[in-house]
Amino acid sequence: MSSPCHRTSRRGLAALVALPLLFLAAAAPRAAAAPTGYVALGDSYAAGVAAGAYDSASGDCHRSTRAYPALWAAAHRGGAFTDRACSSATTDDVRTGQLPQLPAGTGEVTLTVGGNDLDFTDAVVHCLQPLTTESACGGALDRSAQLLRDTLPGKYDQLLRAIQQAAPGARVVVTGYPHLLQAKVAGTCWAGTESRRTRFNQLTDQLDELIRQQAAAHHIRFADPRTAFDGHGVCAPGGSEWITGIVLLHLWESFHPTADGQAHGYLPAVANALGG
């Protein structure tokens, strides 16, 4: 049988052994929580303008439950979904207005923006509506091309840097834009001339290439919707259009992806880039 003195010595020794372990446990850094949740940023193409089923709480942002961000979130219910995309947003609007609302520890971010920086709406007005002149169209497209060359690269770079600083652990995907128009059609097309439609699509290609290059420079994934939208632009045959024409009741819905365009054009490209 152990004496009281021996039992006390053993308890004291155990306490001395345990003491450093307590210090080590207290000093060990806690593992950071894994990034979680999905945030959508961008303009009307990300918001889902023209897809219908708008969230009334989004007001003039016209966010749709049929837009690719909402569709992705509904299929991947692993965390909170925050939709900040808004109609008419530019890169500056996303950086100063949407990005500050990014929740801490965000896991996934998608971004569609850039068209409004090039005054695409002005180009549509001067090129694709009836009774517009060649000089007006050419001037509008020249202006967009100048903005694409001289202004947008710096703004896009600044935005992507800000996103990576705000969500350093997130998977980030930036998307391009589809061709809005069928350049060559079997019959007639009310949306401008073939040469105008071709040049408009070429400008879209130049914008998408800039976005792709910016994404690569920042090691960010790029989702290209053009292949999926091929054959579904304005004036596509057989009612296969995934882009609206002029919507007289709601002009702001003109020349935007329909619900089919969001579900079958944008969503597959984004899902592939996000890895699921």
N, C-alpha and C positions, 0 to 999 in steps of 0.2 A: 504494500500500500504506500502511495506517495505521501510524503509529509506536506503540511500546509506550505512550508517554505519552498519545496520543489514546485508545487502547483502554481504558486505566485510567480516564480521565476519563469515558468513556461508561458504564463499569460503575458508577462512583460516582454518576453522575446517575440511572441506573436504580434504584439502591438508595435514593436520596433520594426518588424518585417513589413507590416501592413502600412505603416506611415508613409514610406516613399511611394508606395503604390497609389495612395490617396493623392499625393502631390502630382504624380504623373497623370492621373485621371483628370485632375483639375486643370492641368496645364495643356492637355491634349486639345487641339482645335476641334470644334464640332464640324461634322461633315455638312457641306452646303446642301441645301435642299435642291433636288433636281428641278430644272426648269419645267414649267407646266403651263397649260393654257395657250390659247390661240388668239392672235390679234390680227384683224384685217385693216390695212391702211390703203388709201388711194382715192381715186376719182369716181366718176359715174360708172365706169366699166366695172370697177370693183363693187360699187354700191348696188348695181343691178338695175340701173335706170332702163326702162322699157321692158323689163321682165315681169312687171306687175307684182301683186301681193306685197305692197309696200308697208313697212312698219310705220304706223301713224306717228309714233314717238320720234321718228327720225326727221320729221318736218321736210324742209326743202332739200335735205340730203338724199331723200328718196331711196333709202336702203330697202332692198327686197329680200324676202325669205327664199327667193328663187335664184339669188346670185350665187356665184361659186363659193364665196366664203361661208355663207349660211349652209350651203349644201355639204361642203367639206366638214363643217362643225357638226352637222346633224349625223354624219356617218362616222364620226370619231369623237365619241362622248367621253374623252379622257380628262377633260379639264374645262375651265371656264372659257367662254367665247366672248370676245369683245370686238364689236364691229364699229370702226371709226371712219370708214370710207364715206365720202360725201361728194355729191354732184358738184361739178365745176372746180374741184380742188386742183391746185398746182403743186409742184414740188415744195414751194415755200409754205403753202397751206398745210401740207402734211407735216413738214418739219416743225413749224411753229404752233400749229393748232391741234393736230392729231397725235403726234409723237409724245408730247408731254402727258398724255392720258394713258400711255402704255403702262400696264401693271408691272410691278417688280417681279422678276423671275419668270418672265414670259418664255414659253417653250417654242412657239412657232409664230412667224410673222410672214404675211404675204403683202405684196405691194403692187399696185397698178397705177402708174402716174406718168405724166410727161406730155400727153396730148394737148392739154390745156396750156402748157408752157409754150406751145408752138402756135397758139391761136387756131387750132384745128376747126373750131366752130366758124371762124371767119372764112377759112378756106372752103368749108362746106357751103356756106351762104353764097360765095362768089363763084363756085365751080359747079355745084351739083343741082342747083335750083334752075328752073326754066327761065329763059330770057336774060341770063347773065352773059356777059361778053368775054371774049378770049383774053382781052387785056386785063380785065378785073380778076379773072381766075389766075392768070399768070402772075400778076402782082401779089395776090394773096399767097400763092404757093412759094414765090420767091421770098416773101417775108418769113414764112414758116421755115424754109430751108436755112435762112440766115440765123434765126433763133436756134435752130438745131445745131448749127455749126459753131456759133459764137457764145451762146448763153447757157444752153441746157447742160453741156458736159460738166461745167463747174457746179451747177445747182444739183445735179444728180449725184455727183461725187460727195458733196456736202451732206446730202440727205442720207446716203448709205452709211457714211461715217457716223452720223448721229444715231441711226438705227442700231448699229453695232455697239455703240457706246451705251445706249439705253437698254439693250437686251443682249449682253455679251454671250449668253449661253444658248441663244435661240437659233433654230434653223430658220433661215430667211430665204424666201423665194420672191423674186421680182418677175413680173410677167411683161410680155410684149403686147402688141395690139394686132387684131386680125385685119386682113384686107376688107374694107367696107364694101367694095364694089366688084362686080364681075366686069372686068375690062372688056372682054370680047363676049358678045351675046349673039345668039342665032337670029333674033328679031331686033326690035327696037328697044331702047332703054331711055327712059325719061331723065335719068340722072346724068346730065352732062353729055359729053362726047366721048368716044373711045380714047382719044388722046388725053383728055382731061382725067378720065378714070384711071388710065394707065399711070399718069404722072402722080395722081393722088396715092395710088398703091405703092409707087416707088418711094414716095416720101414716108409712108408707113414702114417700108423695109429699112430705110435709113434710120428711122427712129428706133426700130427694134434692134438694129445692129448696134446702135449707141448703147441701148439698155443692156444688151448682151455683153458688150465690152466692159461696161461699168461693173456689171455683176461679176465678171471674171476677175477684174482687178481687185475686187473686195472679197473674193472667194465665196461668192453668194450664188445660189442656184438660179437659173433662168428658165422660165416656162414660156415656150413659144406656142401660141394658139393658132398660128397661120395654117399649118397643115390640116388641122381638124376643121377649120372654117373654109377650106378650099372647096369651091363649088357652092357656097352658101351665102355669098354676098348679095347686095342689092342687085336686082335684075337677074338673079339665078333662075333657071328654068324650073317649071313644074311645081311652083309653090315651095321650093326648098330654101327660101331665104331665112337666114338666122340673124340678119341685120334688118332693122326697121328702115323704111323709107321716110318720107315726110309725114309726120303724125300731126294732122291739123288740130286735133282736139288738145293735144299736149305737145307742143313743138319741142320741148326739152327732151322728149323721148325719141326724137328723130336721129337716125344713124347710130343706133346702139344695139347691142346684142339682145335678142329675144330670150325668153326662158329656155328655148331649145339651144340657143347659142351659149348660154351660161352652163347648161347641164351637159351638153355634148361637145362643146368647143373649148371653153375655158377650164371646166372642172377636170377633165382627163389630163390636160397639160399640167395643171397645178398639182394634181394627185401624183403624177409621175415624178415631178420635181421634189415633192415632199417625201417620196418613197413609200407611197401607199395610196 
